[in-house]
Amino acid sequence: MSEPALASRRLGLGLGLNRRWPRGMTGAIGVGPRSAQEETIVIADPTLAEMGKNLKEVMRMLENSQSGQDMVSILQLVQNLMHGDEDEEPQSTRIQNIGEQGHMALLGHSLGAYISTLDKEKLRKLTTRILSDTTLWLRRIFRYENGCTYFHEEEREGLAKICRLAIHSRYEDFVVDGFDVLYNKKPVIYLSAAARPGLGQYLCNQLGLPLPCLCRVPCNTMFGSQHQMDIAFLEKLIKDDIERGRLPLLLVASAGSSGVGHTDKIGRLKELCEQYNIWLHVEGVNLATLALGYVSSSVLAATKCDSMTLTPGPWLGLPAAPAVTLYKHDDPALTLVAGLTSNKPADKLRALPLWLSLQYLGLDGIVERIKHACQLVEDELSSPVVVFRFFQELPGSDPAFKAVPVSSVATAAVGRERHSCDALNRWLGEQLRQLVPMCGLAVLDLEVDGTCLRFSPLMTAAVLGTQGGDVDQLVTCIQSKLPVLTCTLQLREEFRQEVEGTAGLLYVDDPSWPGIGVVRYEHVSDGNSSLESDPEGEKIHTGLLKKLNELESDLIFKMGPEYKGTKSCIYVGMASDDVDISELVETIAVTAREIEENSRLLENMTEVVRKGIQEAQVQLQKANEERLLEEGVLRQIPVVGSVLNWFSPVQASQKGRSFNLTAGSLESTEYTYVHKVQGTGVTPPPTPSGTQSKQRLPGQKPFKRALRGSDAVSETSSVSHIEDLEKVDQLCSGLEHSSPEAHCPEQISTAPAPTARQTETLQNKAQHPEDDDPQVEGLERLR
C-alpha cells in the first residue's frame, strides 16, 4: 500500500470515512488511481463531497511537497482559503476594522509563542509580571477591589470554573468522595429566563450535573421590566429548594441581558444571596460602563458581587482578545483545584494580548472608546442598547416603530398579526444591515415581543468603527423603509380577499413571507398530481414568474418552495407605493390561464399532427388507386406505357395534401399547383389576450393606481398638452384671418372631388382612428 493511501486510511479513522463500501463501489473520498467505473460515482451529500474534496487536496499537497514549500506558496494558500476559490460565487466577506490597538492584540498571540521558548526561570518571571500587571489594571479600571483574574478564550468557560469553585467551597468532601456528596444534597444553580440561550445546558455538560440542578427564574410580569429577574419569585424558589433538602449554590445575574440589555436589580439580589449563602455571579455588556466616571446604581452594585465576567475584546475593538473573569476567594488550593489558577506558563501568557493593548490605549483611551459607544445611544445612562420593532398594535391603527423600553414592554401583536410583523422585521433587519453595515444591527427573536432589531454599540462600535453619522444614516434608512412596511401591511388583507374571490387562484397563508402575499394557480389536473410530482404546475408557475418579471413593475416576484403541503407558488414582494391589487390579481390569473391553455394546445397538437399524417397516407393511397383505374393497366407497363403515353398523353392533375395547423385538417394542393401560390386556408381566430392591461399614463408602471389631479400627468404628457394648445391657438388664429367666403357651403360643395389616393387615406383613418394626426388627437383631448 502506498504512503498516501495509508495516510488516507489513518485520517479516515478519525473522520469515520474508512467504512466498508458495497462490493463494486468506492467512495469519492479515496486517494489514488481509480477505475473509470469508480470515477462516475459521486456522493450525493454535499458535506461529504466537500470533505472528500478537501481531503484529496490535502493528500495532493503532501505528495507534491514532500520537501516542503516556500513561504510565498503557503501564504498564497492561506489567502485562497480565506477568500474562497475562483470558481465559487464571490461573497462579500467583511473583515473587522483593526486599528493600532488591534495590531497590538494580534502581536500578543505571536509574541507569546516566542516568549514560550525562553528558559523556565525567565519565563516564570515574565509570565508572573504580565499576569499581575494585567490583573491590577483590570481591577482598577472596572472598580473590582481585591479580586483575582482568570483569562479564557470561551466566554462561558469562566462561569463554569466559578461553579466548580462554588461546589468545592460548599461541599468540603467533594475532593474525596466526588459526586456521592451531591446525591444527598443536590446543588441548584439559578438562571434568569432572560439569560443567553444554551447557558444552562453548557454548565451541566461541563460540571457533569443533571438538568434538574438548573432552576430558571421567571422575569417580572406585573411591575418593572419583563426582562428583569423576579426577585420575589426567586426567594420563593430558594425557600422551596431548602425545604426539599437541596442546596442553593449559585445565582447568575445580568448587567445587560443578552437580548435587550436590561440590568437586574443586582443590589437586591446581593442581599438575598448573602442571606442564603449563595454565590452571586454577574455578566453582561453594561459592565463596560464601570470604567466611566458616572455609573448607574444597578450596574455599580456588580462590584460587590462574588465574581463577574468581562469581555474587553469587543468593547475596545481588540480581535482575539481573551475574556476575563474576576472573582474573590481566599483559598488558593481550591482555586487551583477548580482550574482558575495554573502553574503552566502557557496559561499565564493568555493575558499577553490584553497586557500589550491596555498599555497602548492607556486609561484615557479605554474610557474614550467606551464613552463614545455609549453616547451613540441617546439614553446611555439607562442602557446603551436599543431594541425596536415594526408593529401594528390594534386593527385599523397606523403601523409604526416601537422601541423596547427598559421599564416595561407591552405585547405588540398576537396570532396572525404577530407572525406577519415578525416577517416584516426580519426583512427590515436584512435591508438595514446591507444599507448601514457600520452599525452592526442584529436581528433577534424574543419570546414575548417577537422578532426585534438590536443596536448595541458597546459590542460593535469599536470593532466596526461606528460614528455618529452612521447612526443618523440608520435613522434615515428606517424612516425611508416605514412607507414600504406600512403599505405592504395594509395591502395584505386586500390581496387575500381578491385572490379568494378570483376563480382558479388559491391564497397561501405563509406568515414567514415578508411581502404582499403568496398565491398559487390551480390548473385542471392539480387535484390528480401529488406533492412530490407536479410537473405541469411547476411549468405553469415558472412561465408565470417569467411573464410577471417581464412587466418591469416595482414589485418583486419569486417562486418559492412548498409550504405546508402546498405546491409551487408565486411570492409577491414588498410594495413601495399604492398598488392596484385588483389589476395585479387579474393579471396573475389571466396570464396563468393563458400559459395553461397554450401548453395544452401544444400537447394536443402532437396528437392532431399524428392523426393528420395517418389520414394523409390513406388519402394518398386512395388517390393512387383512382389514378391506376383512370389510366389503365397498359400504361403501367414500362415500355408499353411509354409508347402509349407518347401517342396518347394523359392530362392528369397533380394532387397532393397539405396539413393546416391552424384548422387542424387536410387540404388539397391542387390550388397551389394551378395558381402557383399557396392557399391561405382558414384565417385563424384571434388569440384571446387576457393580459390586456388598463390604459396607463405615460411613464406609469404596471399595477400602479392612477393618481388624481395634476400629479397624474407626467412631465412628458404635460409638454404634449402645451404643444397641443399652441397648435390650437395657431389654428384658431388662421380661421380668424381667413376670408368669409372660405366658410360658405357653396364654395365647399364646389371643391374638387377627392382623388382615389385621398379616398383610400380617409378610409384608413376611419378604420384606424388611433393612427390619426396628433394635432387632432390633442384637440379632442382639449375638448
Buried (B, 14 or more C-beta within 10 A) or exposed (E): EEEBEEBBBEBBEEEEBBEEEEEEEBBBBBBEEEEEEBEEEEBEEEEBBEBBEEBBEBBEEBEEEEEEEEEEEEEEEEEEEEEEEEEEEEEEEEEEBBBEBBBBBBBBBEBBEEBEEBEEEEBBEBBEEBBEBBBEBBBEBBEBEEBBBBBBEEBBBBBBBBBBBBBBBBBEEBEEEEEEBBEEEBBBBBBBBBBBEEBBEBBBEBBEBEEEBBBEBBBBEEEBBBBBBBBEBBBEBBEEBEEEEBBBBBBBBBBBBBBBBBBBBBEBBBEBBEEBEBBBBBBBBBBBBBBBEEBBEBBBBBBBBBBBBBBBBBBBBBBEBBBBBBBEBEEEEBBEBBBBBEEEBEBBBBBBBBBBBBEBBEEEBBBEBBBBBBBBBEEBBBBBBBBBBBBBBEEEEEBEBBBBBBEEBEEBBEEEBBBBBBBBBBBBBEBBBEBBBBBBBBBBEBEBBBBBBBBBBBBBBBBBEBBEEBBEBBEEBBEEBBEBBBBBBBBBEBBBEBBEEBEBBBBBBBBEBBBBBBBBBBBEEBEEBEEEEBEBBBBBBEBBBEBBEEBEBBBBBBBBEEBEEBBBBBBBBBBBBBBBBBBBBBBBBBBBBBBBEEBBEEEEEEEBEEEBEEBBEEBEEEBEEEBEEEBEEEBEEEEEBEEBEEEEEEEEEEBBBBBBEEEBBBBBBEBBEEEEEEBEBEEEEEEEEBEEEEEEEEEBEBBBBEEEEEEEBEEEBEEBBEEBEEBBEEEEEEEEEEEEEEEEEEEEEEEEEEEEEEEEEEEEBEEEEEEEEEBEBBBEEEE
